[in-house]
Structures are given as C-alpha cells and as structure tokens.
C-alpha cells in the first residue's frame, strides 16, 4: 500500500475514547477516522471490532489490549498509537510479534504530573481536604491554636522512587520548597545531573524508605515494579511519614497500605492512581488522612492537547511510510 501523503485519507483510524475537540477535528481532517461518540471505555467486543477494521488503533489507559485481543486484529492493523505515555495496558511484545507497531506520547505530561505530586504532598501534610470539608459543611467556629495542625515541608526529607522525567521534575519543585531530596532509581543519575538537581542517591530502597518523611512514587508499572512497595517495605516507613503516588496504582500493595493507614503506622497518603483502576478499597475512602483523586495527574487542557498532537504526528509519520518518532519497542514497556 502506498502511504504517500495523497493517500493518507485512506488510513483507517479507530479512536477508543472521546478526545479534545481540537484533536478529533484534526484526526477527521487527516484520516478516515472512526471517532467515539460517547465518553465511555469500549467493551472488549467493541475493541475487537475496531481492531478488525482499522489500520491504526488509538487507545487509552482504560483499554486492556492483551495477546488474546491482538489475535483478533485484522490484517490491516499495523499501528497502535497510544494516547498516553504509559503502555502497561498493552501487550507490546505480542503486538510486535504480529507486526503491529506501538507508539506512545512521552514527555508531554511531565510537568502536569509533577505539579500534581506536589499538590498531593501539600494536601496531605497540611490537611487541606479536612479544612475544606469543615468550611463546606459550615462547621468552622473560628481560628484555634491547635486546630488542623499539619507538618512543615521545608526541611523535610523527600524520597523519590523513580528518577525519570517526572521524578526529576518533582525534585526540582521540591527543592524550590526547601525540601531535602533523595532518590532511588534502577540506574544512578550522572554526577552532574545529581548536582544540578541537588539530590542524594540511595542504592538501597529499603534504607531510603526508612529515613524519609515523604515518599513520592514515580515509576511505571512493569512486572518488576508490581507491588514494589509491598507490606514489608511499607513497614519500613516511619509512622510520621506520608506517601504520594501519581504513577501507577499497581506499584503499591493497596490492601497493605490501607491497613497501615488505618492502624496509624503511616501518617497519610495522597493517591491519584489505584491498584484496581476505579475499584477503590472502600476502607481507603473512609480515612481522613488520605487524599484520593480520580487520576487527574495529566488532566490539563494543554497536556491533553499536546498528547493528541503526538498521536497525530505518530500516525502521520506511519501513514507516510516512515518510523513513528515515539515507538515503544519490545522489552521497553
């Protein structure tokens, strides 16, 4: 098939969720785009049908694309252009084995997610949701010297788990707040990068966890990071420590975290992601020392538009017969 520019309209693109209007408009202009009319996840049957009748699939994190589903893909499907940076919901190896390339949208949500990590750190340590609830309920009776006492973050030790783009962005923000920033990463950063960020590396995750006041989780979900923060590691944290997660819920053993929060063995948590998607442990919802958000880390107008632009670029490059710039290779996910 000639994928030169004049024939780009023939590229059949199936989009699994509603995207920003500007992205959908451009998608329809450039390609034979089958856009989603309702903003709900596709069923497994709908996904299979879309994959059977398209050249490109544009899924999101809510679509679970495993080897079985890929086995039902049509012969024309040659690219899965993911709308998002994380691809743990796609069996990348299985896709490539069937001749289907996978791309993502790295980098565009870095600042937005780092902002949310800092927002959660402040919300939990300064008890902002508790104060907000009091005001909205009309229960506030005026200032009191011992009411809503939180913890100062200036001078606090922040341990960052995962020092990629987002982890480094969190480090820069935390340093500006006067925090002492530490990190654990699979690979140590270069000395000049550590110096520029003002961060301290810990080879042992266990030792770092035991000494931090706040822990920020910024690693992707892979087989090696599943329950990386299990019950044993969570018990290493100080009872006064708090934990914030803006990466993937599967990195933390949610049941163990819930038990420890309820028992006062960890002081608080700020969670934007959960181990079982939107099926959140009901005991977690009841806790006043926990801030729960509905996966809002990348939810900015600018970020979502930029994600769409990367998806469009990946598809256009593919349609022109070239290698998409944001390919995810087997073994990278």
N, C-alpha and C positions, 0 to 999 in steps of 0.2 A: 504493500500500500504506500503510495506517495504521500508523505506527510509534509509536503511543502506548504507554505503559507496560504495559497489559494484554496487548498483542500482542508484547511483547519476546521471549517464548519462541519465537516463530516465526522469529526471526533465526537463520539457519544460519551457524555459525561453525566454520571449519576451522582447526585448530591443527597446525602442521607439525612441532613437536618436543615432547618432554616438558617441562613447565614445573613450577615448585614446586607441591607438593600443594595448598597453600592457594589458589593461583591457579587451578589446574584445578578444584578444588571449587567455587569461586565462579563460574567460567565455566559449569560444568554447571548450577548453580542458576539463572543468569540467562538462558541462551540454549540453543538447540538446538545444543549443542557437540559437534563430532566431534574427539575428543582422540586424540593419537598414542599408541599402545600401546607402541612401542619407542623408545628414545632414539637414533635414527639419523636422518640427514637423509632427507627424501623424495627419491625418484628424480624425474627430470623428468616421467615419466609419471604418478607419483602426484600431483605438484604440479598438473599439468594437470587431472587428475580432480577434485581438491579445488576448484580454481578454477571448474570447470564446474558444481559442485553446491553452491555456498555463496553467502551474501550478504556474508560477511566472511572474509578470509583473515588469519591471524595467523602470519606467517613470522618467521624469524630470519636472522642474518647468513649462515648456511650455505645459504640458499635463493637461487639466482640467478633473478630474475624479470625477464626481458627482454621486448622488444616481441613476439617470436615467441610466447612463452608467454602473454603477455597477450592475444594474438589468439585464443587457445583458451578464454578465460574465458567463463563462462556469462553470460547477460543479467542474472542476479540479483546478480553480484558488483559491489558498489558501494563497498567499503572494504577497503584493505589496511592493517591495524593492526599495524605492525611492532613486534616485541618487541625493542627496542633503539633507540639514538639514531641510529646510522649507517644511511643508506639507500642507500649506493653500490651495493648488490646489487640494487636495484630501479630499473627504468627509470621514474622518476617522471613524466617528460613523456609517455611513451607511455601510462601508466596514466590520467592526467588526460584525454588526448585521447580515451580510450574511456569517459569519465565515471566513472572509478574514483578515489575519493579515497585519499590516502595519509597515514597518521599515524605518529608515532614516539614515543619516550619520552625527551625531552631532560631533562638536569639530574640525573637520579637516580644516575648513575654517576660524577659529577664527583669527589667525594671519594675514592671507591674507586680510580679510575684514577690520581688524583694520588698517593695513597698508594703505589700500585704503581710509579709513576715514581720516587719517592724510594727505594723498596726496591731497585729496579734500580740506581740511582745508587750506593747504598751497597754493594750486592753486587759490582758491577764494580770500583769504586775500592778497596774494602777486601778484595777477593779472597775473599769469603765462601764461594762454592762450592768453591774449591780447598781451603780449610781443612776444610770439611765432608767432602769426599771423602777427605782424609787420615785424619780421625777414623773415618769409617765403614769404611775399609779396614784400620784398625789399624796404620797406618804411622807415626804420630806418635811421635817419640822424645824429646819434651820441648822446652821453650822454647829459642829461639836468637835472638841479636840481629839477625840478617839474614834470618830466615825470614818468608816471606809479607808482605813489605813492600808496603803499598798507598800510596794518596795521601790526604792530608787534604782534606776537602771544605770545611771552614771557610776562608773567604777565596778559594775557587776561583770562577772566572767560569763561571756557568751561562747558556747561551744557549737561550732557549725559542723554538721555531719554532711559532707559532700561539698567540695570546693570547686565546682564548675562555674559556669557563667552566673547562675543565680546565687550560689554560695558566696562568690566574690562580691556581687552587688550588695548582698546582705552585710558582708563585712565592712564595706565602705560606709554604709549607712550607720552601722553600729558604732564604728569608730567616731563618726561625727557626733554621736550621742554620748561619747566619753566612755564607752564600754571597752573592756579588755577582751580582745577577740582571739579565740583559739579555734583550731580546726583539726578534723581527722578526714583523711582522704585516701583513696586507694593508692594514689601516687602523690608524693610530696611536690609542692609547687617549687618553682625555681627560687633561688635565694633572693634575686632582685624583685620578684613578684611578692614574696613574703614581706620584704622590707617596704615596698610601696604600699601594701595593704596594712602593714603593722600587725601581722598575725603570727601566732605561735602554733607550730605543728606538733601533733601528738601521734606517735606511731601506734600507740595502744588506744583503741576506742574505749575500752573498759576504764583505763586510768583517766582519760579525759572526762568521761561521764561522771565519775565520782567526785570531780572537783569543780564542776560548772554550776553556776546559778541559773542559767537559762540554756536550753539546748534547742537549736533550730535544725530541722530535718530538711535537707535539700538534695537528696539522692533520688535517682529514678527507681522505678520498680523493676527489678530483674530477679531471676532465680536466686542470685547471690545476696540480694538485699531483702528478700521476703522475710518478715519478722526479724530484721537485723536488730531492732530494739525489742527483744523478747523479754519475758518476765525476769530472767536472770540479770539482764543488762539494766532494765528499768529499776531493779532493786539497788543498783549501784549508785543511783542518783540521790542527792541529798533531799531530805524531807522538805526543805525550803525551796527546792528547785522547781522550775516550770519547763514545759516542753511545748514547742510550736512546730506544726507540720503543715507545709504548703506544697509538698511534693506528691507523694502517693500514699494512700492510707495503708496499703499492704506492708509498708516498711515497719509499722508498729503493730505489736500484738494488742489489738484494741481491747480485748477482754481483760488482759493483764493490766493494761493502763487504767481501765475503768475501776478495777478492784483496788488498785493502789491509790487512785484519786479519792475514792470513797473512804478508804482507810486513813487518809491523811499522810500517806507515805510519799506522795508527790504533791507539791503545793497547788499546782494548777496546770492547765493545758489550753492551748489555742489551736484549734483544728479546722483546716479548710478542706481536708480530704479524709476519707474514711475507708476502712478495710473492705467493707461490702457495699461500696457505692453510696446510694441514698438510704440504704437499710442500716440505720444507725442504732447501736445498742441503746435501748430506751433508758437504761440506768445512767448512761452518759448524759442524756438530755436533762436529767434532774439536778445535776450538780451545779452549785453556784460558782464554783471555782474553775469552770470550764467555759470557754467561748467557742461556739460552733458556728461555722459559716458554710453556705451552700456552694462550695467550690468556686469562689469568687476571685481567686488569685490572678487570673488573666483577664478579668472582666472589666476592661476599659474600652471605650469606643475606639481609641487609637490602636490598642493592641489587637482587637478583633479584626479591624480593617487591614492592619499590616499582615496578620496571619492569612487573610484572604488574598492579599497581593502576592504572597509567597506561593500559595497554592496555584494561583493563576500563572505565575512565572514557571513553576514546575511543569504544569500541563502544557503551556505554550512551547516550552523547550522540547518536551517529549513529542508534541504534535509536529514540530519541525524536524524530527528525526535525530535529535541530539540528546545527550545525557542530562536529565534534570539536575539542577545545581544542588539540591538538598536530598540526594539519595541516602537512604538508610541501607547499609549493606548487611548481609548475613553476619551474625555474631556481634553486631553493634548494638542491638536492642537490649 
